[in-house]
Amino acid sequence: HVQEIQLLDGKDFEKIKESVFLYGGVQTAIYSALENANANSPYYNSKTYAYCYAGAEKPNHEIMIIGWDDTFPKENFNLEVEDDGAFLCQNSWGEEFGDQGVFYVSYYDVNIGSHGVIYTGIEETDNYDQIYQSDLCGWVDSWDIIRKAFTAPMYTRPGQRKRCRRQDFTLPAKRRLMNCMW
């Protein structure tokens, strides 16, 4: 069970590398012109498993950064990039995509690392008897202008009228998952 996450803002590649080393990966988003593992895109070199997008489209596909190679040749990308270097990423399309599900994203991709999620607190899956949760849309937006946030989904346990003791929510000002108990 995820108990804590941290959000990274900006392209802090050293923090991303440190987080991959400490926690095993950083979730991030890219713009993908590929619709599936077998699609073609001018931004993806299927021979070198190298991806780089330099346009204005917003991110539309989540991936996991699992490593890096500061010497990955810039010539491996279909686009002309400024210098060598790429993040090693895991895709969600299985082993059909890339090199058994893994591919490289250039440090010069416009979206890579702009927003990162680090899973810093994970517990075993058998430590609770029941879980009550609402995730109707997943993470749909973030607001930097909010100073206070209030949330109160209420659940009752079967056969009891007590409120749940734990509620998790995020506060944009702290950029951390906060746990509250009542």
Secondary structure, 3 states (H helix, E strand, C coil): CEEEEEEEECCCHHHHHHHHHHHCCEEEEECCCCCCCCCCCCCEECCCCEECCCCCCCCCEEEEEEEEECCCCHHHCCCCCCCCCEEEEECCCHHHCCECCEEEEECCCCCCCCEEEEEEEECCCCCCCCCCCCCCCCCCCCCCCCCCCCCCCCCECCCCCCECCEEEEEECCCCEEEEEEC
